[in-house]
Amino acid sequence: MKVEVDDRKCLAVGNCAAAAPAVFDQRDDDGAVMLLDATPAEREHERVREAALRCPAAAIVLHTDITGETDA
């Protein structure tokens, strides 16, 4: 899995950091998403999927194979 975020779309809600704190955090100045790990370990995949589903701005994109096909 490869994770991408668009911090310009982020609404600074924090659902991602709450769901997958090993992969996402929030910037101190504006609360926007920060990607900590673009290629998380398999044990984090379910939490990352949950974070993507809970993002109200759809600022998280998941790539699940090397062809670039998106998962969410």
Order of alpha helices (4+ residues) and beta strands (2+ residues): beta-alpha-beta-beta-alpha-beta
